[in-house]
């Protein structure tokens, strides 16, 4: 009596068919996972946007984007420059269910003062985009400089960190500014039309030295993006001082930055999501901004008062 079975050829055909099916299904699975990570990232931004609005409701304005700025006396704060001081990040604790962390912070001293070391080392998952490499330790061996790199940054307007005219383009307002809160009433372009926050790519931990301004967002140095260049721009960012090697930036898909003084930084919104970046607007709504968005439209969305109103510009220089 003959036993039923597969021939070697039939078995090979079945294996080949299974391989083809797996090959067809795998990209779909990867796309589904990427879409899920993008939605999770958008949810993080939604939480931060709502936290900003809750802060505004309780304090009659969005938080100060940077605690100190050009021209301030830093002698009593234990810091040599505004770039190392507190930014909006420190002020969000009570509004993202991080009250214990918030109570660790001493706002009478700079964020980089050793008194704030323990708080600077706390990793808050809300600030990590799941499509990226995760929260990264920065200058971890230093009591003064140890801090966390993360993905989410605020909109600093259409020009640069100085919130002043750049290359003949006038600054037209932003939802956050140094030192002072920003009331919703000054956002003349409409809350749903004005960017509040977006993403940057996290610079990986550098074993020796410092990796640059990008994603150094728990202090004023890297806490913001500007609308000067569109999302994931092929144009170089303009960032402060030393950075990681050019090859490392290339591996992250970031053009090698141009070195400038801190006040003149231009940092574009960037992400690892396919095709664009997540954003949250000043009304708390979230959306996905395509890399193909017109640069002029993106720049206009970054302004709070895009009309003809002349705005007083801040002083620039160290």
C-alpha positions as CSV (number, residue, x, y, z in Angstrom):
1,X,0.0,0.0,0.0
2,X,1.4,3.4,-1.1
3,X,1.6,6.2,1.5
4,X,0.4,9.7,0.5
5,X,3.1,12.4,0.8
6,X,4.8,15.4,-0.8
7,X,7.5,15.1,-3.4
8,X,10.6,17.2,-2.9
9,X,9.6,19.4,-5.7
10,X,6.1,20.0,-4.2
11,X,7.7,20.8,-0.8
12,X,10.0,23.3,-2.4
13,X,7.1,24.9,-4.2
14,X,5.2,25.3,-1.0
15,X,8.2,26.8,0.8
16,X,8.6,29.2,-2.1
17,X,5.0,30.3,-1.9
18,X,5.2,30.8,1.9
19,X,8.4,32.9,1.4
20,X,6.6,35.0,-1.2
21,X,3.6,35.6,1.2
22,X,5.9,36.5,4.0
23,X,7.7,38.9,1.7
24,X,4.4,40.5,0.8
25,X,3.1,40.7,4.3
26,X,6.3,42.0,6.1
27,X,6.2,45.5,4.6
28,X,2.5,45.8,5.5
29,X,3.3,44.7,9.1
30,X,6.2,47.2,9.3
31,X,4.0,50.0,7.9
32,X,1.3,49.2,10.5
33,X,3.8,49.3,13.3
34,X,5.2,52.6,12.0
35,X,1.7,54.0,11.8
36,X,1.1,52.9,15.4
37,X,4.3,54.6,16.6
38,X,3.4,57.7,14.7
39,X,0.0,57.8,16.5
40,X,1.7,57.2,19.8
41,X,4.0,60.1,19.1
42,X,1.0,62.3,18.2
43,X,-0.6,61.3,21.5
44,X,2.5,62.5,23.4
45,X,2.3,65.8,21.6
46,X,-1.4,66.0,22.3
47,X,-0.7,65.5,26.0
48,X,1.9,68.2,26.0
49,X,-0.3,70.6,24.0
50,X,-3.1,70.1,26.6
51,X,-0.6,70.6,29.4
52,X,0.4,73.9,27.8
53,X,-3.3,75.0,27.6
54,X,-3.9,74.0,31.2
55,X,-0.9,76.0,32.2
56,X,-2.2,78.9,30.2
57,X,-5.6,78.6,31.9
58,X,-4.1,78.6,35.4
59,X,-1.4,81.3,34.7
60,X,-3.0,83.5,32.0
61,X,-0.4,82.6,29.5
62,X,1.8,79.9,28.0
63,X,5.0,79.4,30.1
64,X,8.1,81.4,29.4
65,X,10.0,79.6,26.7
66,X,13.3,80.5,28.3
67,X,13.7,81.6,31.9
68,X,16.4,84.1,31.2
69,X,17.9,85.6,28.0
70,X,20.4,88.0,26.6
71,X,21.3,90.8,28.9
72,X,20.1,89.2,32.1
73,X,22.3,89.1,35.2
74,X,23.2,85.4,35.8
75,X,25.5,85.8,38.8
76,X,22.9,84.8,41.4
77,X,21.6,81.8,39.4
78,X,24.8,79.8,39.3
79,X,25.0,79.8,35.6
80,X,27.2,81.5,33.1
81,X,24.7,81.9,30.2
82,X,20.9,81.8,29.6
83,X,21.3,78.7,27.3
84,X,22.0,76.6,30.4
85,X,19.0,77.8,32.4
86,X,15.4,76.5,32.8
87,X,13.0,76.5,29.8
88,X,9.3,75.6,29.3
89,X,10.3,71.9,30.0
90,X,10.8,72.6,33.7
91,X,7.5,74.3,34.1
92,X,5.3,71.4,32.7
93,X,5.7,69.0,35.7
94,X,2.3,69.7,37.4
95,X,0.5,69.4,34.1
96,X,1.9,66.1,32.9
97,X,1.4,64.3,36.2
98,X,5.0,64.8,37.3
99,X,4.5,66.8,40.4
100,X,7.1,64.8,42.4
101,X,9.7,65.6,39.7
102,X,8.6,69.3,39.6
103,X,9.1,69.6,43.3
104,X,12.7,68.5,43.0
105,X,13.4,71.6,40.9
106,X,14.9,74.8,42.3
107,X,13.8,77.7,40.1
108,X,15.9,80.2,42.0
109,X,19.0,78.5,40.5
110,X,19.6,77.6,36.9
111,X,18.7,74.2,35.6
112,X,22.4,73.5,35.2
113,X,23.2,74.3,38.8
114,X,24.3,71.2,40.8
115,X,21.3,71.7,43.1
116,X,19.1,70.6,40.1
117,X,21.3,67.6,39.2
118,X,18.9,64.9,40.4
119,X,15.9,66.5,38.5
120,X,18.0,66.8,35.4
121,X,18.7,63.1,35.4
122,X,15.0,62.0,35.6
123,X,13.7,60.4,32.4
124,X,10.1,61.2,31.6
125,X,8.7,58.9,28.9
126,X,6.2,61.4,27.6
127,X,9.1,63.3,25.9
128,X,10.2,60.3,23.8
129,X,9.0,59.6,20.3
130,X,8.7,55.8,19.9
131,X,9.9,56.0,16.3
132,X,13.3,57.4,17.6
133,X,16.1,55.9,19.7
134,X,14.6,57.0,23.0
135,X,15.7,59.4,25.7
136,X,19.4,59.9,25.7
137,X,21.9,60.7,28.5
138,X,23.9,63.8,27.8
139,X,27.2,64.6,29.5
140,X,26.2,62.1,32.1
141,X,29.5,62.1,34.1
142,X,29.1,65.8,35.1
143,X,27.0,67.0,38.1
144,X,26.6,70.4,36.3
145,X,25.8,69.3,32.7
146,X,24.2,65.9,33.0
147,X,20.7,66.0,31.4
148,X,18.3,64.3,29.1
149,X,18.0,64.7,25.3
150,X,14.4,64.3,24.1
151,X,12.2,64.8,21.0
152,X,9.6,67.5,21.7
153,X,10.3,71.2,21.2
154,X,8.3,74.4,21.1
155,X,7.7,76.8,18.2
156,X,10.1,79.8,18.5
157,X,8.7,81.7,15.5
158,X,9.6,82.2,11.8
159,X,13.3,83.4,12.1
160,X,15.8,82.3,14.7
161,X,16.4,82.1,18.5
162,X,16.9,85.8,18.7
163,X,13.3,86.3,17.5
164,X,14.6,89.1,15.3
165,X,14.9,89.9,11.6
166,X,16.8,87.2,9.7
167,X,18.2,87.8,6.2
168,X,15.6,90.6,5.7
169,X,12.6,88.6,7.0
170,X,10.8,90.2,9.9
171,X,10.0,88.2,13.0
172,X,6.2,87.9,13.3
173,X,5.6,86.7,16.8
174,X,5.7,83.2,18.4
175,X,3.5,81.5,21.0
176,X,6.4,81.3,23.5
177,X,9.1,83.9,24.3
178,X,11.9,84.4,26.8
179,X,11.2,85.5,30.4
180,X,7.5,86.2,30.1
181,X,4.3,84.3,29.6
182,X,2.4,84.6,26.4
183,X,-1.4,85.2,26.6
184,X,-3.6,83.5,24.0
185,X,-4.9,86.9,23.1
186,X,-1.7,88.0,21.4
187,X,-1.8,85.0,19.0
188,X,-3.6,87.0,16.2
189,X,-3.3,84.4,13.5
190,X,-5.7,82.0,15.2
191,X,-5.0,79.2,17.6
192,X,-5.7,76.4,15.1
193,X,-3.4,78.1,12.5
194,X,-0.4,78.6,14.8
195,X,2.2,75.9,15.6
196,X,2.8,75.3,19.3
197,X,5.1,72.2,19.3
198,X,6.7,69.7,17.0
199,X,9.6,67.2,17.0
200,X,13.4,67.0,16.5
201,X,15.5,63.9,16.2
202,X,17.4,62.8,19.3
203,X,21.2,62.9,19.1
204,X,22.6,59.7,20.5
205,X,24.7,59.6,23.7
206,X,28.2,60.9,23.0
207,X,30.7,59.0,25.1
208,X,33.2,61.9,25.2
209,X,32.2,65.5,24.9
210,X,29.0,67.1,23.8
211,X,26.8,66.3,20.8
212,X,25.5,69.7,19.9
213,X,22.3,71.8,20.4
214,X,19.8,69.6,18.6
215,X,17.5,67.7,21.1
216,X,19.4,69.3,24.1
217,X,15.8,70.3,24.9
218,X,15.7,70.1,28.7
219,X,17.5,73.4,28.9
220,X,17.1,76.6,26.9
221,X,19.9,75.7,24.5
222,X,17.8,73.2,22.4
223,X,14.3,73.7,23.7
224,X,12.8,75.1,20.4
225,X,12.5,74.7,16.7
226,X,12.1,77.5,14.2
227,X,9.9,77.7,11.2
228,X,12.7,79.1,9.0
229,X,13.1,75.8,7.2
230,X,10.4,73.3,6.5
231,X,10.1,69.8,8.2
232,X,13.1,67.5,7.7
233,X,14.7,70.1,5.5
234,X,17.7,69.3,3.4
235,X,19.1,72.7,4.4
236,X,21.6,72.7,7.3
237,X,20.5,73.8,10.7
238,X,22.4,76.7,12.3
239,X,23.4,75.6,15.8
240,X,25.7,76.5,18.6
241,X,29.3,75.5,18.8
242,X,30.7,72.0,18.8
243,X,28.7,69.1,17.4
244,X,29.2,65.4,16.8
245,X,31.1,64.3,13.7
246,X,29.5,65.0,10.3
247,X,29.3,61.3,9.6
248,X,27.2,60.8,12.7
249,X,24.8,63.5,11.6
250,X,24.6,61.9,8.1
251,X,23.7,58.5,9.7
252,X,20.8,60.3,11.5
253,X,19.6,61.9,8.3
254,X,20.5,65.4,9.5
255,X,22.6,67.7,7.3
256,X,25.7,68.8,9.1
257,X,24.9,72.0,11.0
258,X,26.5,75.3,10.5
259,X,28.1,76.8,13.7
260,X,26.6,80.1,14.9
261,X,26.2,81.9,18.2
262,X,23.3,80.6,20.3
263,X,21.1,83.6,19.7
264,X,21.1,83.0,16.0
265,X,20.2,79.3,16.0
266,X,17.9,77.9,13.4
267,X,16.7,74.4,14.2
268,X,14.2,72.7,11.9
269,X,11.5,70.3,13.0
270,X,12.6,66.7,12.2
271,X,11.5,63.2,12.8
272,X,12.0,59.6,11.8
273,X,8.4,59.2,10.7
274,X,8.0,58.5,7.0
275,X,7.1,61.7,5.1
276,X,6.9,64.4,7.8
277,X,6.6,65.4,11.4
278,X,3.8,65.5,14.0
279,X,2.7,68.8,15.3
280,X,0.4,70.3,17.9
281,X,-1.3,73.7,17.4
282,X,-2.1,76.4,19.9
283,X,-5.7,75.1,20.2
284,X,-4.4,71.6,21.2
285,X,-5.2,70.0,17.9
286,X,-2.7,67.6,16.4
287,X,-1.8,67.0,12.8
288,X,0.9,65.6,10.5
289,X,3.0,68.0,8.5
290,X,4.3,66.6,5.3
291,X,7.9,67.2,4.2
292,X,6.4,68.6,1.0
293,X,4.6,71.4,2.7
294,X,5.4,74.7,1.0
295,X,8.2,76.4,2.9
296,X,6.3,79.8,2.9
297,X,3.2,78.1,4.4
298,X,5.2,76.4,7.1
299,X,7.0,79.6,8.0
300,X,3.6,81.4,8.1
301,X,2.2,78.7,10.5
302,X,5.1,79.4,12.8
303,X,4.1,83.1,13.3
304,X,1.7,84.3,15.9
305,X,1.1,87.7,14.3
306,X,1.8,87.2,10.7
307,X,0.1,90.5,9.5
308,X,1.8,93.8,9.1
309,X,2.1,94.7,12.8
310,X,5.6,95.8,13.6
311,X,7.0,93.8,16.6
312,X,9.6,95.0,19.0
313,X,12.7,92.8,18.5
314,X,14.8,91.5,21.3
315,X,18.5,92.5,21.6
316,X,21.0,90.1,20.2
317,X,24.6,89.3,21.1
318,X,26.1,87.6,24.1
